[in-house]
Amino acid sequence: MIILSRSQIESLIDPGRALTAIQAAYIAASDGRAVMPPVGYLAFPKKDGDCHVKYGHIAGDPSFVVKIAAGFYGNPSIGLPTSHGVMLAFSAQTGVLEAILLDEGFLTDLRTGLGGAIATRALCRPDARRVAIIGTGIQARWQIRCLRLAMPETDFSFTIWGRSHDKALETETQLAAEGIGAGASPDLERLCRDADIIITTTPSRQPLIRDAWIKPGTHITAIGADAPGKQELDTALVVRANRRVSDSLEQSLDHGEFSAAFRAGEMSAASCVELGAVLAGTKQGRLDPGDITIADLTGIAVQDIAIATAVLAAHRDTSVV
């Protein structure tokens, strides 16, 4: 059996190959080649934390994957990372446990960043340059890194907003140490009004982004609403959007960013499309430069399958050498 530590996983992973694998996995999920049972979810409201259990199998893959990922959002105040987790890979032929990936949440953070970049690339206007990052946690940094990876020829301008402006400035400094330029803004409304792309990365349970702030042509990738009760976008904005795209329609309508409007009867399931179908070309994403587009990413098991498979393939290649 293979057991890999976080440091080993970080040395093996090729983010570019993982991005390609995750894009293919989204397509597999939307064209019926993936089995993804409902997500297991534990909430720890007194500790501002939660835990997700996601698992599934893509037809033809040699393995199936079970992922356990916890996010405790107050951890940085006590010197601990927000994310923790592990991925388990089992043989799809025998059920034997083949690998334990002790990634400490790293692979979940990376695959979430890559998923956001794939959605943003697929739906933003070709001339979009001004990117607003809402949130100051680890995903704020991963979304920027991964968008730069996915669209290396585009000269983006990144600006970060957080409920704590000091934390936004800290995130700006952390990115600068990586050679990535980004600004920090204390004014959320002005930032949203000026942005071509908005990426929301918070665990907020109150809408942060107001409908009146969003101009035609804006694309929004929302990744925070991954559990019941979370919401980053004004319901009126979701209703006004010209194109609504989800990683999993079932999850988005149940507990994602689209769920409030759906439960209120203000939008239908038929008015949404899945990201995999857009990537495959069987459904249309942005139709017009003036469209407001929203990608609601709740996080799906095929992302975990794809990135775990990429790590194990790299390990096998290294072992052969």
N, C-alpha and C positions, 0 to 999 in steps of 0.2 A: 504493500500500500504506500502511496505517496503522501507525505506530510510536508507542506511548505509553509514557512514563516512569512510574515509580512515583508521582511527585507528581501527574501528570496523571490517573492512574487513581484516586488517592485523592480528587481533586476531582470526579470523574465518578460514582463509585459511590454508590448509594443503598442502604444496608444493608437497609432495609425491603423494597424491591423485590427485592433479591437473595434475601432470606429466602423470599419468595413463590415466586420462580423455582426455588430449590433444592428446596422442598417438592414442586413440580410435577415436578421432575426425578427425585426419589426414586420418585414414582408411576410415571413413565415407565419407569424401570429395572425395577420389579417387574412391570409388566404387559406386558413384552416389546417395548417400543418403542425400546429403546436397544441399541446394539452396544458392548460394552466388553470388548476383548481382555484377557488376563491382564496384570497389572501388571509392568512392568520394575523390577528392584530391584538396587541395588548397595550393598554393605555396606563400611564403612571402620572396622572395629573398633578399630584402633590409634588412630584419631582420634575415636572415639565419634560416628561420623557415618553417614549413609545418604543414598541418592538414589533417588527414585521417578520412574518415567515412566508416566503414565496418559493414556489417549487413548480417544476414542470418538465416537459420533454418536447423536443422538436423531432418530428418524424424523420427517421434515418440516422439520427445522431447516436453514437455509441454509448452515450451516458445520459443520465438524467440528474438534475441538480436540485438540491434543497439549500436555501439560503436563509440564515437568521441574521437580521440586522437591527440593531438598537440605536436610537438617537436620543440622547439626554442633553437638552439644550442649555442647561445651566452648568454643564461640566467645565467649560472654560474658566469659570470663576473660581474653581477649585483646582485648576491646573491639569485637568483631564481633557482629552479630545471628546468632541460631541459624538462621533460615530464609533461603533464597535460592531463586530460581527464575524461570521464564519460561513464558508460555503462547503458543502459536502457533495461529492460527485460519486454516483453509483453506476454500475454497469447496467445498461438497458437490456442486456442479454441474460444476465444471471442475478441481478439485484445486489451483487457484491459491492461493498464500499471500496471504491478505488482510490479516492483522494480526499484529504482534508486540507482545505485552504484557510490557514489561520491569518486572514488578511486584516483583521481588526477594523473592518469597515472600509478599508481602502478601495476594494474593488467596487463596492456599492457607490462610494463617492465618485469614482472614476466613471463607472457606467452611467451614472446619473448625469454627469457633465457631458459625456459623449452623446447621450440621448437628447439632451437639450440642444446641443450643437447641431445634430442631425435635423431636428425639427425646425430650428431657426433657419438653417441653410435652405431647407425645402420651402419655407413659407415667406421669408422676408422679401422685400423689394430688392431687385438687383443693385439699386443705388443706395441702399440703406447703409449708413455709416455710424450714426450716433446711437450708442447702446447704453441704456440705463440698467444698472444692476441693482435690484431692490433686495437688500439684506447684506449682512456683513460676515456671515458664517463661512464654513468651508466651501459650501456650494457656490458662493459668490466668486470665489477664486477659481473653482473648477469650471464654472460656466465660461469664464473669460479664457482660461487656458484652452479649453476644448473648442470654443468657437474660433480662436486663432488657428488651431490645428486643422479644423474642418474647412476654413476659408482663408488659407494663408496669403492669397493675393489681395485680400480686402484690407484696406487701411482703416480699421475701426477706431472710433474714439469712445472710450469707456468712462462712465461716471457712476459712482457708487453712492447709494443712499442707505442709511440705517437709522433705526429709531434712536440709536446713540451715535451722534456725529463723531465722537471720539473713536468709536469702533470703526466707523467708515474710514477715518484717517489712518487707523492702524492697518486696515486692509489695503489701503493705497500704498502704505510703506512696505508691507509684505510683498505686494506685487512688484513694486519698484526694485526690490532686492532680487527678483527673478528677471529683471530687465523688461518688465511690462509696465507701460505707462497707463495710468488711470487717475481720474480726479475723484473728489468727494464733494457731494452737494448736501447742504442742510435743508433744501427746499424740494420736497417730493413733488408737489404740483408742477412747479416750473420744469423740473427734470422730465416728468412724464409728457408735458406739453411739447417739449423740444425733441423728444426721442423719436428715432425711426424704429428702434427695437427696444422692447422692455422685457427683461428676464427677472421673474420674481422667485426668490429663493428662501422665503421665510416660513415658519410654522404658524403664521398668524391665524387667529380664529375670528378676526374682524376684517372686513374688506379694507384694503389699503389704497387700491387704485380706483379712482372715481371715473365714472363714465364721461363726465364733462371735460376731463383732462386729456382725452385721447383723440388725436386728429386722424382724419382719413389717411390710409396708407400705412398705419402703424402695425407692426407685428408684435405679439406678446407670446412669450413662452413662459408658462406658469408651472412650476414644479413643486410648490409648497403644499398643495391640497392633496395629500396622499393618505388621509385618514378621515373618518367622520368628524365633522365639526370644524375642519380647517377651511379657510376661504381667504384668498388674497385679492380677488377682483370683485368690484361692484356687480351685482346681479344684472343691473341695467346695461352694463358694458357687455356682458356675455350675451345678452339678448340682442344688442345692437350689432354685434360682430357679423361680418359678411360670411366668414368661413370659420367653422369650429372644427378643430381636429384633435382627436384624442389618441393616446397610445393604446388604450383599451376602452371601447365605448361602454362596456358593462361597468367597469370600475369608475369611469368619469361620471356616469349618470348616478351611480350609487353613492360615491363619497368624494368625487373629484370636484374641480372648479365649476363644472357644468351642472352639478347635482341640484343646487338651490333653484336655478331657473327651471330645471326639468321638473322638480317636485311641485313648483308653483304653477306648472302648466304653461309657462311662458316660452318654452321651446320644446321641440320634439326630438326623439332619437333620430328620426330621418333627416334632421337638419345638421347632423354631425357626420363626419367621416373619420376613418381610422388612419393614423399616420402611415402604417404599412401599405395601405391601399394607395395613398398619395405617392409614396416612394416607388411603388410598383407601376404607377401610371394608370391604374384602373379607376382611380377617382381623382378629381381635380382639387388642387390646393388653392393658391391665390389665383383669382380670375382677372383681377384688374389692379393697376397700381394704387388705386384709391381704396381698395378693400382694407378693412380692419380684420386681421386674422389672429386667432388665438389657438395655441397648442396647449392642451391640458395634459400634462404628463404625470400620471399617478405612480409610475414605475411598475414594470411588468416582468414576469419571471424569465421571459426569453432574453432579456438583457443580461441577467445573471448567468443563464446557460451559455450565452455567447462569450461572455468575458471569462468565465471559468474554463470553457473549452479552449479559448485562446491561450490561457496560462498553461494548461496541461499540454497543448500542442508544442508550445515553446520549450517546456520542460523535457518533452520527449526528444525534440530536436537537439537540445543541449546534451542530453544523456547519450544520444547516438554519437555525437562528436567526441 
